[in-house]
């Protein structure tokens, strides 16, 4: 009977995140899909902040905005952001307006690593199959105005900006993974 070889070998430790990774950007940038793929690549879980907010408050963002107004919705969003960040080192996709409040921007910068997925409103519109699910995307000119307002806020809060234009979820995810490794955010 032969004995198994006693040759030693090393196994790479599992990769993981050292802090939460927040994905921000304009509507239609692919934040939720990228967060899901990133979670698999980073051996963690993903969380869609809008969906989590809905679970906490009993309605979709559209319903909550209709019921409580945008400011009431933003209050719930801030609360959901704090709670989500306390859940561990997750990949968290944030709603497009998370950067509207200075309090949220400061928290994002302090609580983790922020990736801005950059996309122009025209391409975002082409990616969104049903704009009725996006209460703040009423028309392309209105979306372009909102984009111009939010762009400096995304830039202020982000550790890195990734251009999502013309890229699929897999290529964006691997590009972000490389950036996380380079920044020391991913082991």
N, C-alpha and C positions, 0 to 999 in steps of 0.2 A: 504494500500500500504506500502510495506516495504521500508525502506531507506537503501541505501548502507552503509556498515560499514565505519566508520571513522578511522579504524585502520591504523596507519601509517606504511609505509614500505620504505626501502631504495633501490634505484636502483644503481647498480655499474656504475660508470662513464665509458664512452666508452674508450677502450684501444687505445693507439696511440703511435707513435714514437716521441721521443724528438729531434731526429736528423736524417739525412739520414742514411740508412744502405746500405753499399756497399758490394756486394758479389763478391769475387774474387776466382780464382782457375784455374786449368788447363782445357784445352778443354775437354768437355765431362763430367765434374763434376756435371752438372745439375743446374748450376747457374741461368739460365733463368726460368726454371720450379720452382725452389725453391723460387725465388724472387716473382713470381706470387702468389704462395701459401702463402708466408709470408705476402704479401700485404693484402690478405684477412684476415689473422689472426690479422694483425696490424691495420686494418681499414684504409688503405691508398691505394696508387696506386703503381704499379711497372713500371719500365722502363728498357728496354733492351738497354744498351749503344751502342752495335753494330748496332741495328736497328735504334736507334735515330741518330747515326752518319751517317747512310745511308740516312736517311730522310734529314738531314742537307746538305749532300754533293752529293746526287743523285746517289747512287750506293751501292752495298753490299760491305762488307769488302774485299771479293775476288776481285771484280771489281776495288775498290779503290786502293788496293795494286798493281794490275796489271797496273793501269793507272799512279799512282803517286809514286810507290815504297813503301817499308816498312816505310821509314822515313817520307815521305809525309803523309802516312796513320796515323802514330803516331802523327803527328802535328794535324791532324783533330780529332783524338781520344782525345787528351788533351783538345782541344777546346770544344768538346762534353761533356767531363767529367765536366768541369767548368760550362757549361750551365745546365747540368742535375742536378747538386748539387744545383743550384739556384732555382729549381722548387719546392722545399719544402722537407718535411720529407718523402721521398719515399724509397722503396726497389729497389735498382739499381743493376742489374746484369752487371758486367763489362766483357769485353773481356779478354781472358786469358793473353794477353800481356800488359795490362794496367800498370803493375808493372815494365815494362822495363825502364821507365824514372824515375829518382830520383824526378823530379818535381811532377809527378803524385803520387808517394808514399807519399811524404810530404803532398800533398793536401788531399789525402784520409785520412791520419791520423788526419789532422786538421779539416776536413769538416764533419766527421761523425764517425760511428762505422763500423769497417771492419771485415767481416766474411770470413775466408778462408775455402772453401770446398775442402778438401784434397782427391785426388784420384790418384792412380798409372796409368801411361800411358797405361798399358795393359788393365785394366778395362775400361779406357776412350775410347780406340779403340773399345772395344766390345760394348760400348754404342752408338757410332757414326755410324749411319746407312749409311751415305754417306760422306766419308772423302774428296771428291772433294770440299765440301763446307768449308773445313778447309785448307786454303792455306799453313799453317805452319805445317800441320800434313802429311808429305810426306810418311813417313814409321815409323814403330815402333822404330827402332834404332834411327832415327832422333828425334822422339818425346821424347824418353827417355833422349836424350842429352839435348833437350830444357827444359824438366822437371827438370833435375838436375841443370840447369842454373837458372830457375825461382823459384824453391822451397825456397831458402833463401830470395828471394825478397818477396814472399807471406808471409813468416814467419816474415819478418821485418815490414811489413805494417799492419798485422792483429791484431785485438784485441782478437780474439778467432779463434781457428782452430777446425773444425768439420770434422771428418772422414766420407766421403760419401760412402765408400766402402760397397757394399751390402745393402745399405739402399734406401728406396723409398722416393719420394718427401715429402709425408705426415710426415713420421717419422723424416726426416731431418728438416722440417719446425717447428715441435713442439719442437724439440731439440734446435733449434736456438731461438725460442720464449722464452723458459725457460731461455736461456742464456741472452737474451735481458732484460728480467724482472730482473734477478739477477744482471745485470750490471747497472740497472737504466735507460736503454735506452728506455724501453717501460713502459708506465704508466699502 
